[in-house]
Amino acid sequence: MEKLLFFLKKQKNKIEIFEFIYAHLKSYSETYTEKELNEKLRNYMMIFATMRRYLVDYKFVIRDNYGQHYQLNPEVELEKLNIRIETVEEKSLSFLMF
């Protein structure tokens, strides 16, 4: 699998990437241990801890107080997400990957 080479600076592009990853995480599980989430994120980016931090900061993922368990945020708008994910998948994120 190809991995993200770098993060874009534009907010819109970051959100599209987070939505894409959120949708793929949701297809596996709603909750993850830190180790499980790291393994999934490693598929998308070599610096997976940065991606995990962004997902928490942008409220796509909710972290427990101890940082050991993560839950996908059920309040993410799925209708909007599905439309945008299809757009991102059509592009295959090729402009961001190596």
C-alpha positions, 0 to 999 in steps of 0.5 A: 500500500502507498503511504502519505509522503507529507501533509498538505498545508491547506485545511481542506486537503487535511480534512479530506485525508482525515475523512478518508482514513476515518472511513477506512478505520470505521470499516474495521472497528469503532474502538481501538487500543493504541497499538491497534490504531497505530497498526492501522495508521501505519498503513497510511503514513510512516509517521503514524503518531502524527496522524493519530494526534491530528485525528484526535485534535480534529475530533475524528477520534476520541482518546481516553484520559490515559491514551490507551483506548481510542473510539471513532467519534460517532458525531462525524457527519457520515452523509457528507463524509460518504460524498467526499470519500468517493471523490478522494477515492477517485483521485486515489490520493495519488497526488499525496503518495509515493 
